[in-house]
């Protein structure tokens, strides 16, 4: 291993809390283990977060979406909002990180900065923000806009928004509040700073009316597979949520992101690649393979077809002949999940697929590569990790007993091998992820000035 | 008493959690009982909310502001954000209501609806929203606006925003989710509704992706003393937060608001008047009077003068001669707290006051009328309540032992007289406040149609 840090690095673990089921999962809610209203039941979330915390996970991850129709998957239809959910989990746990998805397209940076900073203080340094720019174009109609932002401005806006939020987070230096009961000095005015940002999308004066937490700033997560998405992740992401269909694809993605980050002057060790994974675990490999196969083959094709329409703005594909050549879709998808939509169109054309074949092809892309006995799954995870396919895994959590198989049967094997932690190293999210606490920019600037002055004096 | 309900009505109680001190309170943070960082310490808030819940309070109340300078009062400088704070308190309490201040000027209705509904579910029906339109004009610069909204459009926007939020809250009827594990039906599409709002300020399609709680919708609170403010309160307010300097002023205000509400076709019993109060309690009347007087006379005049500038957009009054006639201010304050600013200008002119006299005059207006021994304070509260000056009181909570004097010494007297509850009647906020659960508008519309059809059949 070329890097000294890599010798004793461990796999970071996230638990993606999906309530009644994640994307494409239309049936988990029928499992008697899950309350039918799990996605709006705070007790369900608290129990899962504590289950993950007992297993020493780094974080829970809350995904999001805001545009629904009656045909949306169960978890989309009716769910708790991430920010309020994170805050409730903050006082219900002690060490685990809390990462929530919030869009830069339909929130203002001052509100984002303030609410995320508040969760960071309430959790005493355990908040993370999954930055998204919103793919569902229909969301625009819920926010007084005729049209969704176009692709380019959505990403430019996201980058500017994150920079403004991070700037606001530094409004107070860490020594801003002497709170001297004797002299009566509560605040040191020289340690409160306006941002005075004037940019393409936002003009924000500041200061923000809240201090930094013990971890300095919430941790920034991002997911995005397009060229623009990868650049944004390389620029701002400290954790990258992704999908790795194969070991090779995982390695290629991780290398690409880390190279882009290094090119931007960042330390690639501080950009953690974390694919989402739903492991299938049973006593034997054969049982696990059969269970995964059974669920996959018994999916309702109509619902899979409806989900297939999402990258194209929830386009209704049931209007086409399934066995005719893949339909001509023109620009459809450009205002939604463009990269996914473009890839589907290209593959369907290149391979000359029918609609049915295309749907099946892309469903197969989402088959879990982590299927087998606890030992097999642990071995696969170790192999991928050592090959550099990821820094951590985000485990899909829907059915509690399925999650327990991972925590109680797979993790002990990995722990034995030193690949996952036995105890938390820290009670902040940055501390557990091995990420540095960012120094306040104003403190840093003053320190730099002071050093320059001192150097001048020494030379003189 | 003319109304049957009034015979056994009780005083509603709110606890206004002020951390290191409310408006104009620059010194409480020096009290050794209060952690210097109380305003950002979730444990302080949880302890106070539980103290209020143990005393069977109806609700805790979280005020807010977003524009600061280095001279802002301590609690303003650095505080938890209301929405995230409410959610953390929701899982830390069981019966008490949670009312948070959120502005309609710098939030979008979809985000407001979703986040408040989420807190309402997390608390299992205990959320309330204090609707404000933002008085501090400087806030605009934090939200990419050159200027604050003018007075008229701020109030019109607030009304439209609340109506949109309430419309979104009804997106799902209460029977929308059959979740039939046998048939596989999760949602009943006929019970999910778009709002399709197209108004002056907002265009919002919906549906919102979250169900109603057990109380139907969060309770709407409002504060506003101007003609526009009173009309808004009478239109939307189920609780009205106000200031009552004297019994007579309280009675006049309550009568006015209830008359305005009745004129709008609302039941005046469902508009609860709740002045904010800081009681001064000691073993004897003389001790209490002396304690209140001591604190008042030892206020730092410079800080009182800075606070005096708030209605005028935090105008700096230290530039004027204190003993010269009150300065000519022109339109100053029109974009901030206009009603307060206009009143100050008018009174200063009418009474020919110097600046110093004006500052003192308006400070006196905020002297607490509830000063004395526990028995005296209980008697005063009973007198005001029976005269119709309020339906409830919002007690300022900063110093825990001061609050304990109210809960442990005054409340038992009022409880003995049947004027406050001994046990919660309900575990929802509406239940405890005696407010009805609003029927879902779509359910109501269908019921009305069904009844009309049935009547036609009966007649035929």
Interface residues (C-beta under 8 A of the other chain):
Chain A: X20 X27 X29 X30 X32 X36 X37 X40 X42 X46 X65 X66 X68 X70 X71 X72 X74 X76 X77 X78 X79 X80 X81 X83 X84 X85 X86 X87 X88 X90 X91 X92 X106 X107 X108 X110 X111 X114 X115 X117 X118 X119 X121 X122 X138 X141 X142 X143 X144 X145 X172 X177 X179 X181 X184 X186 X187 X189 X192 X201 X202 X203 X204 X205 X206 X207 X209 X210 X211
Chain B: X20 X27 X29 X30 X32 X36 X37 X40 X42 X46 X65 X66 X68 X70 X71 X72 X74 X76 X77 X78 X79 X80 X81 X83 X84 X85 X86 X87 X88 X90 X91 X92 X106 X107 X108 X110 X111 X114 X115 X117 X118 X119 X121 X122 X138 X141 X142 X143 X144 X145 X172 X177 X179 X181 X184 X186 X187 X189 X192 X201 X202 X203 X204 X205 X206 X207 X209 X210 X211
